[in-house]
C-alpha cells in the first residue's frame, strides 16, 4: 500500500504536468518521469513514487522558468 506522502506527491506531480501542458511548456522528460512515478505507484513502491514525483515537479518548475526567458537567437 502506498503511503499518504506518496499519494500526495503523485497527485501534485499530475497537477504539475497538467498545468505545464495547459501553459504550453511541458517537457517530455517531465512526462517520462510521471510515467515512472505511475509505474512505481502501481508496484506500491512509495519511495520511488515520491522520488519520481519530485523529479516531475522540478522539471515542470524548470520548464516554467525557461518559458519566461526570451528566445535565443542562433
N, C-alpha and C positions, 0 to 999 in steps of 0.2 A: 504494500500500500504506500502511495506517495505521501510525503509529509505535507503539512499545510504550507510550509515555506516553499516547497517545490511547486505545489499547485498555484500559489500566488505568483511565483516567479514566471511560470509558464503563461499565466493569464496576462501579466504585464508584458511579456515578450510578444504575445499575439497582438495585443493592443498597439505595441510599438511598430510592428510590421504593418498593421492596418493603417495606422496614421502615416507612416512613411510612404506607403503605396498611395494613399489619398493625396498626399502632398507632392507626389511625383519625384521622390528622391530615395526610393528603395534600392538598396544594393542587393545583388544576387547573393553575396556572401551572408547577408542577414537572413535571407530565405533559407539558405542551406543550413545555417546554424539553428533556425527554428525547426527545420526538419529533424536535426539531430536531437533537439530538446523533446520533440514529439516522440521520437523513437525511444529515447531514454525513459520518458513517461510511460510508454507502453510496456517497457520492461520493468516498471516500478522501481527505477533507479533514481532516487531523489537527488543524490549528489550530482550526478551527470546532468539531470534535468535543470538544476539550479545553475550549474556552470555554463551550460549551453544557453540558457535563457539570459544570463547576464551578458554573454557574448553578443546575443541578438540585440539587447538594449544598447550596448556600447556601439555596435555597428550602426544602428539606427540613429544614435546621437551624433556619431561622426558624419553620417551622410547628411543629416540636417545641417550641421555646421558647414560642410562643404558646399551645400546648395546656396548658402548665404554669401559665399565668396564670388568675386567677379570671375567671369570666364577667362581662361588662359588663352592668349593668342600665341600660336606657334609660328 
